[in-house]
């Protein structure tokens, strides 16, 4: 994904509310299932994290590896993920 495409996705995500919240327990199988369901429903998902930046990066990588989504970027403790629907 190009930087221009990522910027467009981040712009679209500005009005979205976080669909998934990653708590102090981290990325669990139940959370991955919920995240995957949200991606299937809307393609673009905003996720709020409870942990700081160091842990946030690792958790983003876990979500990407588990679902095949791409991280379009984030600010603070919120990140935006995208995965095209398989229509």
N, C-alpha and C positions, 0 to 999 in steps of 0.2 A: 504494500500500500504506500502511495506517495505521501509526501508531507502535505500537499494540497488537499488530497482526499481526507487525510486525518484532520486537517483544519476544518474542513466542511462537516465532518462528523461531529467534531467538538462543538461547532456552532449549532448544529441541529440538537445536540444534547443539552444545551443551556436551559431549555425550558422543561426538561425531564426531571422527575423526582427519582431518587435512588430506588431501584426495583429490588435490590438485594443489599443486605448489610452483613459484612463480615465482622463478627464479634471477636472477643478476646480468645475464643476457642479456635480461631483460625479457619482454614479451608477444610471442611468436613465433607464426607460423601453426600450428606443431605443438602448441604449448601451448594455443592456442585450440581446436584440434580435440580435444585430450584433455579440456579443460574442458567443451566442449560434450557430449562423450560421457558424462562424469560427471553432468552436469545431466539428460541424457535418462534415465540409469539411476536416479537417486535424487531429483531435484528440488532437494534441499538439499545444497549443497557448501561445505565449508570449504577455504579457500585460504591457504597460508602464503607470505609474501613475504620476499625476502632484503634488499630495500632499505628505507630509512627512510620516515617518514611522508609526506614531500613527494612522493617518487616513488611510494609506495604508492597515494595518491589518484589519480594519473594512470593507473597501471596498472589500478586498479579500474574507472575510467571506460572504459578500452580494452576490458576484458573485458565490461562491460555493453553497450557499443556493438557489439561483435563477435557477441554471443550472444543479446541481448535479455533477459538475466537482470536481476534487481534485487539490489542490495547491501542486505542487511538490517542491516549494521553490522559492527563489528569491534573488536578490542582488540589493541593492540600491532601486531604484524606479521601478524595473522591476521584474515581477513574471511570473512563468511558470505554466500553468494549463493543466490538462489531463482529458479526458473523452473518454472511449472506445466507438467506433461506435456500433450502434445497427443494426448489419447486419443480 
